[in-house]
Amino acid sequence: MPYQDIISKLKKSGLKGRSGSSFPTGLKWESVKNAKAKKKYIICNAAEGEPEVFKDDFILKNYPEKVVEGIKIALKTIDNSSAYIYINKNYFKKYGQKLKKIIRKLPIEIFQKKTEFGAYIGGEETSIIESIEGKRAEPRQKPPHPTQNGLFGFPTLVNNVETFYYVSKITEGKYENTRFYSISGEVNNKGVFELSEDLTVKEVLEQTENWPEFDFFAQIGGGGEGEIFLPQELDKPIQYLASIIIFDKKKTDPYGLMGKWVDFLMKGNCDNCAPCREGLYRIKEMIDKKKMEKETLDDLFLVLEETSFCPLGKGSTIPFKSLIDKILK
């Protein structure tokens, strides 16, 4: 199949990146394809590491052939390219050998994610590139974007496991506008479910028999930077990372929950950006004292959102702001 036909199919499908960025997949592929360079790279991001997000784990366990097929399609589509699967160490232990057997002689190398520092930010696309290049896993300034100047200075396509899975489905004509939802917390049927991407959060919970019969709140988008929603706010589809975590309102200690978030974010950042590093430390101090100082918090949130270098810092305020506004009010 000519590459333009594949890219046209991706555009027609409306598929967007499933790492949380929601960037149109067809446009990203076209940008890398059309970039003028003697060498190009493709990276499959299997670094999934945010708490209570495990959809890529599910896909790698059940559909590794589809993921590799999606990468293979990218290799055929993008001239003079080779590929990496950037995978966290836990997933490599579980699926590394199986992936190697599927890859065989394809120009795909498996690269284990480093965890010495910046464990979470190490999954951001430019941090992945830095890590593969043997550097410290910290984000790059954008622009230029990886599609123009990525791995070793060459145009680079970065998509995650779920995106490559759906590329293979689209090429086969079997894509039905679905996505994978990871559901966890105080639910009856914890797991990963493939359902329509147009469902509201409430419909997803109902169809999977996970709608709680108690007073609850939900965290949507991951257990590190996901936003808090009340039951009456769940009549809308998920826009970004399809992770749903349910908390029993009566049993959940808000300060304990915020403590888990801040510890994860402090451990997972690259520690190179002062607003993020110092801002999270100050938030942790308040959480430990169980005294959230509104004026100070507002200033910290503003600084984090406006001056942090990368998405981790900018998005780190989301869970705290939403929980404080809706649960601690």
C-alpha positions as protocol buffer text, in pm:
chain_id: "A"
residue {
  index: 1
  type: MET
  ca { x: 0 y: 0 z: 0 }
}
residue {
  index: 2
  type: PRO
  ca { x: 149 y: 341 z: -96 }
}
residue {
  index: 3
  type: TYR
  ca { x: 246 y: 548 z: 207 }
}
residue {
  index: 4
  type: GLN
  ca { x: 6 y: 829 z: 121 }
}
residue {
  index: 5
  type: ASP
  ca { x: -283 y: 581 z: 124 }
}
residue {
  index: 6
  type: ILE
  ca { x: -187 y: 479 z: 479 }
}
residue {
  index: 7
  type: ILE
  ca { x: -158 y: 840 z: 593 }
}
residue {
  index: 8
  type: SER
  ca { x: -489 y: 919 z: 426 }
}
residue {
  index: 9
  type: LYS
  ca { x: -648 y: 630 z: 616 }
}
residue {
  index: 10
  type: LEU
  ca { x: -505 y: 760 z: 942 }
}
residue {
  index: 11
  type: LYS
  ca { x: -641 y: 1107 z: 872 }
}
residue {
  index: 12
  type: LYS
  ca { x: -981 y: 975 z: 770 }
}
residue {
  index: 13
  type: SER
  ca { x: -1002 y: 762 z: 1084 }
}
residue {
  index: 14
  type: GLY
  ca { x: -954 y: 1066 z: 1306 }
}
residue {
  index: 15
  type: LEU
  ca { x: -712 y: 869 z: 1523 }
}
residue {
  index: 16
  type: LYS
  ca { x: -534 y: 1085 z: 1780 }
}
residue {
  index: 17
  type: GLY
  ca { x: -230 y: 998 z: 1987 }
}
residue {
  index: 18
  type: ARG
  ca { x: -325 y: 792 z: 2290 }
}
residue {
  index: 19
  type: SER
  ca { x: -45 y: 903 z: 2521 }
}
residue {
  index: 20
  type: GLY
  ca { x: -250 y: 1196 z: 2646 }
}
residue {
  index: 21
  type: SER
  ca { x: -148 y: 1458 z: 2391 }
}
residue {
  index: 22
  type: SER
  ca { x: -434 y: 1377 z: 2151 }
}
residue {
  index: 23
  type: PHE
  ca { x: -238 y: 1507 z: 1850 }
}
residue {
  index: 24
  type: PRO
  ca { x: -379 y: 1384 z: 1515 }
}
residue {
  index: 25
  type: THR
  ca { x: -179 y: 1075 z: 1419 }
}
residue {
  index: 26
  type: GLY
  ca { x: -207 y: 1121 z: 1041 }
}
residue {
  index: 27
  type: LEU
  ca { x: -66 y: 1474 z: 1058 }
}
residue {
  index: 28
  type: LYS
  ca { x: 229 y: 1361 z: 1271 }
}
residue {
  index: 29
  type: TRP
  ca { x: 312 y: 1078 z: 1032 }
}
residue {
  index: 30
  type: GLU
  ca { x: 282 y: 1311 z: 732 }
}
residue {
  index: 31
  type: SER
  ca { x: 514 y: 1566 z: 892 }
}
residue {
  index: 32
  type: VAL
  ca { x: 788 y: 1308 z: 949 }
}
residue {
  index: 33
  type: LYS
  ca { x: 735 y: 1155 z: 605 }
}
residue {
  index: 34
  type: ASN
  ca { x: 767 y: 1491 z: 429 }
}
residue {
  index: 35
  type: ALA
  ca { x: 1066 y: 1613 z: 631 }
}
residue {
  index: 36
  type: LYS
  ca { x: 1384 y: 1628 z: 420 }
}
residue {
  index: 37
  type: ALA
  ca { x: 1654 y: 1417 z: 584 }
}
residue {
  index: 38
  type: LYS
  ca { x: 1883 y: 1126 z: 499 }
}
residue {
  index: 39
  type: LYS
  ca { x: 1774 y: 933 z: 809 }
}
residue {
  index: 40
  type: LYS
  ca { x: 1457 y: 915 z: 1020 }
}
residue {
  index: 41
  type: TYR
  ca { x: 1353 y: 740 z: 1338 }
}
residue {
  index: 42
  type: ILE
  ca { x: 1038 y: 588 z: 1485 }
}
residue {
  index: 43
  type: ILE
  ca { x: 988 y: 546 z: 1860 }
}
residue {
  index: 44
  type: CYS
  ca { x: 717 y: 338 z: 2026 }
}
residue {
  index: 45
  type: ASN
  ca { x: 667 y: 476 z: 2376 }
}
residue {
  index: 46
  type: ALA
  ca { x: 608 y: 187 z: 2616 }
}
residue {
  index: 47
  type: ALA
  ca { x: 729 y: 379 z: 2922 }
}
residue {
  index: 48
  type: GLU
  ca { x: 387 y: 386 z: 3088 }
}
residue {
  index: 49
  type: GLY
  ca { x: 444 y: 469 z: 3454 }
}
residue {
  index: 50
  type: GLU
  ca { x: 173 y: 692 z: 3600 }
}
residue {
  index: 51
  type: PRO
  ca { x: -5 y: 530 z: 3897 }
}
residue {
  index: 52
  type: GLU
  ca { x: -317 y: 328 z: 3808 }
}
residue {
  index: 53
  type: VAL
  ca { x: -253 y: 353 z: 3433 }
}
residue {
  index: 54
  type: PHE
  ca { x: -200 y: 6 z: 3284 }
}
residue {
  index: 55
  type: LYS
  ca { x: -361 y: -3 z: 2938 }
}
residue {
  index: 56
  type: ASP
  ca { x: -28 y: -40 z: 2756 }
}
residue {
  index: 57
  type: ASP
  ca { x: 59 y: -328 z: 2987 }
}
residue {
  index: 58
  type: PHE
  ca { x: -268 y: -494 z: 2881 }
}
residue {
  index: 59
  type: ILE
  ca { x: -200 y: -436 z: 2510 }
}
residue {
  index: 60
  type: LEU
  ca { x: 158 y: -565 z: 2528 }
}
residue {
  index: 61
  type: LYS
  ca { x: 35 y: -876 z: 2707 }
}
residue {
  index: 62
  type: ASN
  ca { x: -252 y: -952 z: 2469 }
}
residue {
  index: 63
  type: TYR
  ca { x: -168 y: -788 z: 2135 }
}
residue {
  index: 64
  type: PRO
  ca { x: 212 y: -752 z: 2098 }
}
residue {
  index: 65
  type: GLU
  ca { x: 192 y: -862 z: 1734 }
}
residue {
  index: 66
  type: LYS
  ca { x: -46 y: -575 z: 1655 }
}
residue {
  index: 67
  type: VAL
  ca { x: 188 y: -323 z: 1818 }
}
residue {
  index: 68
  type: VAL
  ca { x: 489 y: -446 z: 1621 }
}
residue {
  index: 69
  type: GLU
  ca { x: 278 y: -452 z: 1304 }
}
residue {
  index: 70
  type: GLY
  ca { x: 193 y: -85 z: 1361 }
}
residue {
  index: 71
  type: ILE
  ca { x: 564 y: -5 z: 1394 }
}
residue {
  index: 72
  type: LYS
  ca { x: 636 y: -211 z: 1081 }
}
residue {
  index: 73
  type: ILE
  ca { x: 377 y: -5 z: 889 }
}
residue {
  index: 74
  type: ALA
  ca { x: 552 y: 312 z: 1003 }
}
residue {
  index: 75
  type: LEU
  ca { x: 887 y: 173 z: 886 }
}
residue {
  index: 76
  type: LYS
  ca { x: 740 y: 103 z: 542 }
}
residue {
  index: 77
  type: THR
  ca { x: 571 y: 442 z: 529 }
}
residue {
  index: 78
  type: ILE
  ca { x: 868 y: 655 z: 636 }
}
residue {
  index: 79
  type: ASP
  ca { x: 1170 y: 614 z: 410 }
}
residue {
  index: 80
  type: ASN
  ca { x: 1519 y: 540 z: 548 }
}
residue {
  index: 81
  type: SER
  ca { x: 1384 y: 479 z: 898 }
}
residue {
  index: 82
  type: SER
  ca { x: 1461 y: 250 z: 1188 }
}
residue {
  index: 83
  type: ALA
  ca { x: 1276 y: 212 z: 1515 }
}
residue {
  index: 84
  type: TYR
  ca { x: 1305 y: 182 z: 1891 }
}
residue {
  index: 85
  type: ILE
  ca { x: 1062 y: 46 z: 2148 }
}
residue {
  index: 86
  type: TYR
  ca { x: 1129 y: 253 z: 2459 }
}
residue {
  index: 87
  type: ILE
  ca { x: 1002 y: 30 z: 2739 }
}
residue {
  index: 88
  type: ASN
  ca { x: 1001 y: 45 z: 3117 }
}
residue {
  index: 89
  type: LYS
  ca { x: 1200 y: -223 z: 3294 }
}
residue {
  index: 90
  type: ASN
  ca { x: 898 y: -402 z: 3439 }
}
residue {
  index: 91
  type: TYR
  ca { x: 736 y: -441 z: 3098 }
}
residue {
  index: 92
  type: PHE
  ca { x: 1066 y: -551 z: 2947 }
}
residue {
  index: 93
  type: LYS
  ca { x: 1092 y: -831 z: 3205 }
}
residue {
  index: 94
  type: LYS
  ca { x: 740 y: -945 z: 3120 }
}
residue {
  index: 95
  type: TYR
  ca { x: 729 y: -893 z: 2743 }
}
residue {
  index: 96
  type: GLY
  ca { x: 1084 y: -831 z: 2619 }
}
residue {
  index: 97
  type: GLN
  ca { x: 1156 y: -1183 z: 2496 }
}
residue {
  index: 98
  type: LYS
  ca { x: 819 y: -1216 z: 2326 }
}
residue {
  index: 99
  type: LEU
  ca { x: 869 y: -882 z: 2150 }
}
residue {
  index: 100
  type: LYS
  ca { x: 1215 y: -989 z: 2032 }
}
residue {
  index: 101
  type: LYS
  ca { x: 1068 y: -1305 z: 1878 }
}
residue {
  index: 102
  type: ILE
  ca { x: 805 y: -1100 z: 1694 }
}
residue {
  index: 103
  type: ILE
  ca { x: 1056 y: -838 z: 1578 }
}
residue {
  index: 104
  type: ARG
  ca { x: 1303 y: -1095 z: 1444 }
}
residue {
  index: 105
  type: LYS
  ca { x: 1507 y: -915 z: 1174 }
}
residue {
  index: 106
  type: LEU
  ca { x: 1307 y: -594 z: 1156 }
}
residue {
  index: 107
  type: PRO
  ca { x: 1510 y: -275 z: 1220 }
}
residue {
  index: 108
  type: ILE
  ca { x: 1355 y: -234 z: 1565 }
}
residue {
  index: 109
  type: GLU
  ca { x: 1565 y: -208 z: 1880 }
}
residue {
  index: 110
  type: ILE
  ca { x: 1427 y: -246 z: 2233 }
}
residue {
  index: 111
  type: PHE
  ca { x: 1560 y: 23 z: 2469 }
}
residue {
  index: 112
  type: GLN
  ca { x: 1494 y: -4 z: 2843 }
}
residue {
  index: 113
  type: LYS
  ca { x: 1380 y: 312 z: 3017 }
}
residue {
  index: 114
  type: LYS
  ca { x: 1624 y: 447 z: 3275 }
}
residue {
  index: 115
  type: THR
  ca { x: 1487 y: 492 z: 3628 }
}
residue {
  index: 116
  type: GLU
  ca { x: 1772 y: 655 z: 3825 }
}
residue {
  index: 117
  type: PHE
  ca { x: 1608 y: 995 z: 3807 }
}
residue {
  index: 118
  type: GLY
  ca { x: 1311 y: 1158 z: 3641 }
}
residue {
  index: 119
  type: ALA
  ca { x: 1128 y: 826 z: 3623 }
}
residue {
  index: 120
  type: TYR
  ca { x: 798 y: 980 z: 3517 }
}
residue {
  index: 121
  type: ILE
  ca { x: 921 y: 1264 z: 3298 }
}
residue {
  index: 122
  type: GLY
  ca { x: 1143 y: 1004 z: 3131 }
}
residue {
  index: 123
  type: GLY
  ca { x: 831 y: 901 z: 2938 }
}
residue {
  index: 124
  type: GLU
  ca { x: 783 y: 1245 z: 2779 }
}
residue {
  index: 125
  type: GLU
  ca { x: 873 y: 1229 z: 2409 }
}
residue {
  index: 126
  type: THR
  ca { x: 1177 y: 1458 z: 2411 }
}
residue {
  index: 127
  type: SER
  ca { x: 1301 y: 1302 z: 2737 }
}
residue {
  index: 128
  type: ILE
  ca { x: 1279 y: 963 z: 2565 }
}
residue {
  index: 129
  type: ILE
  ca { x: 1497 y: 1099 z: 2285 }
}
residue {
  index: 130
  type: GLU
  ca { x: 1753 y: 1235 z: 2533 }
}
residue {
  index: 131
  type: SER
  ca { x: 1763 y: 900 z: 2712 }
}
residue {
  index: 132
  type: ILE
  ca { x: 1816 y: 696 z: 2394 }
}
residue {
  index: 133
  type: GLU
  ca { x: 2098 y: 934 z: 2302 }
}
residue {
  index: 134
  type: GLY
  ca { x: 2265 y: 844 z: 2633 }
}
residue {
  index: 135
  type: LYS
  ca { x: 2188 y: 1174 z: 2804 }
}
residue {
  index: 136
  type: ARG
  ca { x: 2001 y: 1271 z: 3118 }
}
residue {
  index: 137
  type: ALA
  ca { x: 1628 y: 1204 z: 3076 }
}
residue {
  index: 138
  type: GLU
  ca { x: 1499 y: 1560 z: 3076 }
}
residue {
  index: 139
  type: PRO
  ca { x: 1275 y: 1747 z: 2830 }
}
residue {
  index: 140
  type: ARG
  ca { x: 1395 y: 1959 z: 2541 }
}
residue {
  index: 141
  type: GLN
  ca { x: 1282 y: 2304 z: 2443 }
}
residue {
  index: 142
  type: LYS
  ca { x: 1011 y: 2305 z: 2175 }
}
residue {
  index: 143
  type: PRO
  ca { x: 1023 y: 2406 z: 1895 }
}
residue {
  index: 144
  type: PRO
  ca { x: 1186 y: 2238 z: 1716 }
}
residue {
  index: 145
  type: HIS
  ca { x: 954 y: 1943 z: 1754 }
}
residue {
  index: 146
  type: PRO
  ca { x: 1080 y: 1583 z: 1720 }
}
residue {
  index: 147
  type: THR
  ca { x: 902 y: 1551 z: 1384 }
}
residue {
  index: 148
  type: GLN
  ca { x: 1162 y: 1792 z: 1246 }
}
residue {
  index: 149
  type: ASN
  ca { x: 1460 y: 1755 z: 1481 }
}
residue {
  index: 150
  type: GLY
  ca { x: 1442 y: 1451 z: 1703 }
}
residue {
  index: 151
  type: LEU
  ca { x: 1665 y: 1153 z: 1776 }
}
residue {
  index: 152
  type: PHE
  ca { x: 2028 y: 1231 z: 1686 }
}
residue {
  index: 153
  type: GLY
  ca { x: 1901 y: 1546 z: 1514 }
}
residue {
  index: 154
  type: PHE
  ca { x: 1684 y: 1361 z: 1261 }
}
residue {
  index: 155
  type: PRO
  ca { x: 1305 y: 1372 z: 1209 }
}
residue {
  index: 156
  type: THR
  ca { x: 1144 y: 1134 z: 1459 }
}
residue {
  index: 157
  type: LEU
  ca { x: 795 y: 990 z: 1494 }
}
residue {
  index: 158
  type: VAL
  ca { x: 696 y: 919 z: 1856 }
}
residue {
  index: 159
  type: ASN
  ca { x: 369 y: 734 z: 1922 }
}
residue {
  index: 160
  type: ASN
  ca { x: 269 y: 518 z: 2214 }
}
residue {
  index: 161
  type: VAL
  ca { x: 176 y: 150 z: 2233 }
}
residue {
  index: 162
  type: GLU
  ca { x: -198 y: 202 z: 2194 }
}
residue {
  index: 163
  type: THR
  ca { x: -153 y: 431 z: 1894 }
}
residue {
  index: 164
  type: PHE
  ca { x: 55 y: 174 z: 1706 }
}
residue {
  index: 165
  type: TYR
  ca { x: -200 y: -94 z: 1794 }
}
residue {
  index: 166
  type: TYR
  ca { x: -473 y: 112 z: 1629 }
}
residue {
  index: 167
  type: VAL
  ca { x: -257 y: 191 z: 1327 }
}
residue {
  index: 168
  type: SER
  ca { x: -250 y: -182 z: 1254 }
}
residue {
  index: 169
  type: LYS
  ca { x: -628 y: -204 z: 1301 }
}
residue {
  index: 170
  type: ILE
  ca { x: -688 y: 93 z: 1068 }
}
residue {
  index: 171
  type: THR
  ca { x: -466 y: -58 z: 799 }
}
residue {
  index: 172
  type: GLU
  ca { x: -671 y: -379 z: 820 }
}
residue {
  index: 173
  type: GLY
  ca { x: -995 y: -181 z: 797 }
}
residue {
  index: 174
  type: LYS
  ca { x: -1098 y: -303 z: 1144 }
}
residue {
  index: 175
  type: TYR
  ca { x: -1088 y: 20 z: 1343 }
}
residue {
  index: 176
  type: GLU
  ca { x: -1423 y: 97 z: 1505 }
}
residue {
  index: 177
  type: ASN
  ca { x: -1344 y: 422 z: 1690 }
}
residue {
  index: 178
  type: THR
  ca { x: -1266 y: 247 z: 2015 }
}
residue {
  index: 179
  type: ARG
  ca { x: -1005 y: 306 z: 2282 }
}
residue {
  index: 180
  type: PHE
  ca { x: -874 y: 132 z: 2592 }
}
residue {
  index: 181
  type: TYR
  ca { x: -993 y: 247 z: 2935 }
}
residue {
  index: 182
  type: SER
  ca { x: -811 y: 148 z: 3254 }
}
residue {
  index: 183
  type: ILE
  ca { x: -1047 y: 142 z: 3552 }
}
residue {
  index: 184
  type: SER
  ca { x: -930 y: 100 z: 3911 }
}
residue {
  index: 185
  type: GLY
  ca { x: -985 y: 207 z: 4270 }
}
residue {
  index: 186
  type: GLU
  ca { x: -1300 y: 125 z: 4466 }
}
residue {
  index: 187
  type: VAL
  ca { x: -1466 y: -71 z: 4185 }
}
residue {
  index: 188
  type: ASN
  ca { x: -1602 y: -422 z: 4135 }
}
residue {
  index: 189
  type: ASN
  ca { x: -1434 y: -493 z: 3802 }
}
residue {
  index: 190
  type: LYS
  ca { x: -1087 y: -341 z: 3791 }
}
residue {
  index: 191
  type: GLY
  ca { x: -925 y: -382 z: 3451 }
}
residue {
  index: 192
  type: VAL
  ca { x: -880 y: -259 z: 3096 }
}
residue {
  index: 193
  type: PHE
  ca { x: -1178 y: -235 z: 2862 }
}
residue {
  index: 194
  type: GLU
  ca { x: -1193 y: -158 z: 2489 }
}
residue {
  index: 195
  type: LEU
  ca { x: -1502 y: 55 z: 2428 }
}
residue {
  index: 196
  type: SER
  ca { x: -1624 y: 338 z: 2207 }
}
residue {
  index: 197
  type: GLU
  ca { x: -1418 y: 655 z: 2245 }
}
residue {
  index: 198
  type: ASP
  ca { x: -1742 y: 858 z: 2236 }
}
residue {
  index: 199
  type: LEU
  ca { x: -1882 y: 716 z: 2559 }
}
residue {
  index: 200
  type: THR
  ca { x: -1915 y: 943 z: 2860 }
}
residue {
  index: 201
  type: VAL
  ca { x: -1726 y: 848 z: 3174 }
}
residue {
  index: 202
  type: LYS
  ca { x: -2057 y: 755 z: 3335 }
}
residue {
  index: 203
  type: GLU
  ca { x: -2144 y: 526 z: 3043 }
}
residue {
  index: 204
  type: VAL
  ca { x: -1802 y: 359 z: 3062 }
}
residue {
  index: 205
  type: LEU
  ca { x: -1850 y: 289 z: 3431 }
}
residue {
  index: 206
  type: GLU
  ca { x: -2204 y: 163 z: 3377 }
}
residue {
  index: 207
  type: GLN
  ca { x: -2116 y: -63 z: 3083 }
}
residue {
  index: 208
  type: THR
  ca { x: -1829 y: -220 z: 3279 }
}
residue {
  index: 209
  type: GLU
  ca { x: -2051 y: -259 z: 3589 }
}
residue {
  index: 210
  type: ASN
  ca { x: -1830 y: -20 z: 3783 }
}
residue {
  index: 211
  type: TRP
  ca { x: -2068 y: 265 z: 3868 }
}
residue {
  index: 212
  type: PRO
  ca { x: -2043 y: 296 z: 4249 }
}
residue {
  index: 213
  type: GLU
  ca { x: -2342 y: 271 z: 4479 }
}
residue {
  index: 214
  type: PHE
  ca { x: -2173 y: 494 z: 4740 }
}
residue {
  index: 215
  type: ASP
  ca { x: -2070 y: 859 z: 4757 }
}
residue {
  index: 216
  type: PHE
  ca { x: -1757 y: 886 z: 4545 }
}
residue {
  index: 217
  type: PHE
  ca { x: -1531 y: 1101 z: 4335 }
}
residue {
  index: 218
  type: ALA
  ca { x: -1321 y: 1007 z: 4033 }
}
residue {
  index: 219
  type: GLN
  ca { x: -976 y: 1094 z: 3911 }
}
residue {
  index: 220
  type: ILE
  ca { x: -962 y: 1106 z: 3532 }
}
residue {
  index: 221
  type: GLY
  ca { x: -636 y: 1100 z: 3338 }
}
residue {
  index: 222
  type: GLY
  ca { x: -401 y: 907 z: 3563 }
}
residue {
  index: 223
  type: GLY
  ca { x: -309 y: 873 z: 3928 }
}
residue {
  index: 224
  type: GLY
  ca { x: -45 y: 1144 z: 3919 }
}
residue {
  index: 225
  type: GLU
  ca { x: -182 y: 1438 z: 3724 }
}
residue {
  index: 226
  type: GLY
  ca { x: -542 y: 1338 z: 3664 }
}
residue {
  index: 227
  type: GLU
  ca { x: -826 y: 1579 z: 3747 }
}
residue {
  index: 228
  type: ILE
  ca { x: -1083 y: 1516 z: 4020 }
}
residue {
  index: 229
  type: PHE
  ca { x: -1450 y: 1495 z: 3916 }
}
residue {
  index: 230
  type: LEU
  ca { x: -1770 y: 1455 z: 4115 }
}
residue {
  index: 231
  type: PRO
  ca { x: -2041 y: 1208 z: 3999 }
}
residue {
  index: 232
  type: GLN
  ca { x: -2256 y: 1482 z: 3845 }
}
residue {
  index: 233
  type: GLU
  ca { x: -1962 y: 1589 z: 3628 }
}
residue {
  index: 234
  type: LEU
  ca { x: -1913 y: 1253 z: 3454 }
}
residue {
  index: 235
  type: ASP
  ca { x: -2158 y: 1299 z: 3166 }
}
residue {
  index: 236
  type: LYS
  ca { x: -1882 y: 1372 z: 2914 }
}
residue {
  index: 237
  type: PRO
  ca { x: -1620 y: 1170 z: 2722 }
}
residue {
  index: 238
  type: ILE
  ca { x: -1257 y: 1153 z: 2830 }
}
residue {
  index: 239
  type: GLN
  ca { x: -1049 y: 1391 z: 2621 }
}
residue {
  index: 240
  type: TYR
  ca { x: -699 y: 1273 z: 2708 }
}
residue {
  index: 241
  type: LEU
  ca { x: -555 y: 974 z: 2894 }
}
residue {
  index: 242
  type: ALA
  ca { x: -835 y: 719 z: 2945 }
}
residue {
  index: 243
  type: SER
  ca { x: -773 y: 628 z: 3307 }
}
residue {
  index: 244
  type: ILE
  ca { x: -1056 y: 627 z: 3562 }
}
residue {
  index: 245
  type: ILE
  ca { x: -985 y: 586 z: 3934 }
}
residue {
  index: 246
  type: ILE
  ca { x: -1274 y: 572 z: 4181 }
}
residue {
  index: 247
  type: PHE
  ca { x: -1243 y: 687 z: 4542 }
}
residue {
  index: 248
  type: ASP
  ca { x: -1490 y: 631 z: 4826 }
}
residue {
  index: 249
  type: LYS
  ca { x: -1547 y: 984 z: 4954 }
}
residue {
  index: 250
  type: LYS
  ca { x: -1602 y: 877 z: 5316 }
}
residue {
  index: 251
  type: LYS
  ca { x: -1302 y: 645 z: 5334 }
}
residue {
  index: 252
  type: THR
  ca { x: -1048 y: 859 z: 5148 }
}
residue {
  index: 253
  type: ASP
  ca { x: -813 y: 1088 z: 5340 }
}
residue {
  index: 254
  type: PRO
  ca { x: -759 y: 1387 z: 5106 }
}
residue {
  index: 255
  type: TYR
  ca { x: -422 y: 1469 z: 5261 }
}
residue {
  index: 256
  type: GLY
  ca { x: -305 y: 1111 z: 5229 }
}
residue {
  index: 257
  type: LEU
  ca { x: -409 y: 1109 z: 4865 }
}
residue {
  index: 258
  type: MET
  ca { x: -238 y: 1441 z: 4794 }
}
residue {
  index: 259
  type: GLY
  ca { x: 70 y: 1308 z: 4971 }
}
residue {
  index: 260
  type: LYS
  ca { x: 87 y: 1017 z: 4729 }
}
residue {
  index: 261
  type: TRP
  ca { x: 54 y: 1254 z: 4433 }
}
residue {
  index: 262
  type: VAL
  ca { x: 325 y: 1492 z: 4547 }
}
residue {
  index: 263
  type: ASP
  ca { x: 566 y: 1210 z: 4635 }
}
residue {
  index: 264
  type: PHE
  ca { x: 515 y: 1058 z: 4291 }
}
residue {
  index: 265
  type: LEU
  ca { x: 565 y: 1390 z: 4113 }
}
residue {
  index: 266
  type: MET
  ca { x: 874 y: 1482 z: 4314 }
}
residue {
  index: 267
  type: LYS
  ca { x: 1030 y: 1143 z: 4245 }
}
residue {
  index: 268
  type: GLY
  ca { x: 927 y: 1149 z: 3880 }
}
residue {
  index: 269
  type: ASN
  ca { x: 1048 y: 1493 z: 3775 }
}
residue {
  index: 270
  type: CYS
  ca { x: 1388 y: 1562 z: 3623 }
}
residue {
  index: 271
  type: ASP
  ca { x: 1478 y: 1798 z: 3912 }
}
residue {
  index: 272
  type: ASN
  ca { x: 1624 y: 2049 z: 3668 }
}
residue {
  index: 273
  type: CYS
  ca { x: 1344 y: 2307 z: 3666 }
}
residue {
  index: 274
  type: ALA
  ca { x: 1329 y: 2536 z: 3972 }
}
residue {
  index: 275
  type: PRO
  ca { x: 954 y: 2617 z: 3954 }
}
residue {
  index: 276
  type: CYS
  ca { x: 864 y: 2248 z: 3946 }
}
residue {
  index: 277
  type: ARG
  ca { x: 1128 y: 2133 z: 4195 }
}
residue {
  index: 278
  type: GLU
  ca { x: 1072 y: 2406 z: 4453 }
}
residue {
  index: 279
  type: GLY
  ca { x: 698 y: 2442 z: 4393 }
}
residue {
  index: 280
  type: LEU
  ca { x: 628 y: 2075 z: 4458 }
}
residue {
  index: 281
  type: TYR
  ca { x: 846 y: 2085 z: 4769 }
}
residue {
  index: 282
  type: ARG
  ca { x: 643 y: 2375 z: 4912 }
}
residue {
  index: 283
  type: ILE
  ca { x: 317 y: 2193 z: 4832 }
}
residue {
  index: 284
  type: LYS
  ca { x: 449 y: 1884 z: 5012 }
}
residue {
  index: 285
  type: GLU
  ca { x: 531 y: 2093 z: 5320 }
}
residue {
  index: 286
  type: MET
  ca { x: 169 y: 2211 z: 5340 }
}
residue {
  index: 287
  type: ILE
  ca { x: 31 y: 1862 z: 5286 }
}
residue {
  index: 288
  type: ASP
  ca { x: 254 y: 1721 z: 5562 }
}
residue {
  index: 289
  type: LYS
  ca { x: 125 y: 1991 z: 5799 }
}
residue {
  index: 290
  type: LYS
  ca { x: -233 y: 1934 z: 5676 }
}
residue {
  index: 291
  type: LYS
  ca { x: -267 y: 2307 z: 5631 }
}
residue {
  index: 292
  type: MET
  ca { x: -326 y: 2434 z: 5278 }
}
residue {
  index: 293
  type: GLU
  ca { x: -253 y: 2807 z: 5270 }
}
residue {
  index: 294
  type: LYS
  ca { x: -480 y: 2941 z: 4996 }
}
residue {
  index: 295
  type: GLU
  ca { x: -287 y: 3255 z: 4899 }
}
residue {
  index: 296
  type: THR
  ca { x: 46 y: 3075 z: 4894 }
}
residue {
  index: 297
  type: LEU
  ca { x: -105 y: 2786 z: 4698 }
}
residue {
  index: 298
  type: ASP
  ca { x: -255 y: 3021 z: 4440 }
}
residue {
  index: 299
  type: ASP
  ca { x: 87 y: 3178 z: 4388 }
}
residue {
  index: 300
  type: LEU
  ca { x: 258 y: 2839 z: 4364 }
}
residue {
  index: 301
  type: PHE
  ca { x: 0 y: 2708 z: 4117 }
}
residue {
  index: 302
  type: LEU
  ca { x: 40 y: 3015 z: 3898 }
}
residue {
  index: 303
  type: VAL
  ca { x: 419 y: 2986 z: 3893 }
}
residue {
  index: 304
  type: LEU
  ca { x: 405 y: 2612 z: 3817 }
}
residue {
  index: 305
  type: GLU
  ca { x: 156 y: 2658 z: 3533 }
}
residue {
  index: 306
  type: GLU
  ca { x: 320 y: 2961 z: 3376 }
}
residue {
  index: 307
  type: THR
  ca { x: 692 y: 2903 z: 3419 }
}
residue {
  index: 308
  type: SER
  ca { x: 757 y: 2527 z: 3441 }
}
residue {
  index: 309
  type: PHE
  ca { x: 969 y: 2405 z: 3153 }
}
residue {
  index: 310
  type: CYS
  ca { x: 769 y: 2096 z: 3060 }
}
residue {
  index: 311
  type: PRO
  ca { x: 419 y: 1944 z: 3077 }
}
residue {
  index: 312
  type: LEU
  ca { x: 486 y: 1765 z: 3409 }
}
residue {
  index: 313
  type: GLY
  ca { x: 534 y: 2091 z: 3595 }
}
residue {
  index: 314
  type: LYS
  ca { x: 256 y: 2272 z: 3413 }
}
residue {
  index: 315
  type: GLY
  ca { x: 9 y: 1990 z: 3474 }
}
residue {
  index: 316
  type: SER
  ca { x: 113 y: 1908 z: 3829 }
}
residue {
  index: 317
  type: THR
  ca { x: -137 y: 2155 z: 3975 }
}
residue {
  index: 318
  type: ILE
  ca { x: -441 y: 1982 z: 3823 }
}
residue {
  index: 319
  type: PRO
  ca { x: -510 y: 1711 z: 4084 }
}
residue {
  index: 320
  type: PHE
  ca { x: -440 y: 1940 z: 4382 }
}
residue {
  index: 321
  type: LYS
  ca { x: -652 y: 2230 z: 4256 }
}
residue {
  index: 322
  type: SER
  ca { x: -947 y: 2011 z: 4166 }
}
residue {
  index: 323
  type: LEU
  ca { x: -942 y: 1811 z: 4491 }
}
residue {
  index: 324
  type: ILE
  ca { x: -908 y: 2121 z: 4708 }
}
residue {
  index: 325
  type: ASP
  ca { x: -1189 y: 2298 z: 4522 }
}
residue {
  index: 326
  type: LYS
  ca { x: -1429 y: 2002 z: 4524 }
}
residue {
  index: 327
  type: ILE
  ca { x: -1345 y: 1789 z: 4828 }
}
residue {
  index: 328
  type: LEU
  ca { x: -1172 y: 2017 z: 5079 }
}
residue {
  index: 329
  type: LYS
  ca { x: -1388 y: 2321 z: 5014 }
}
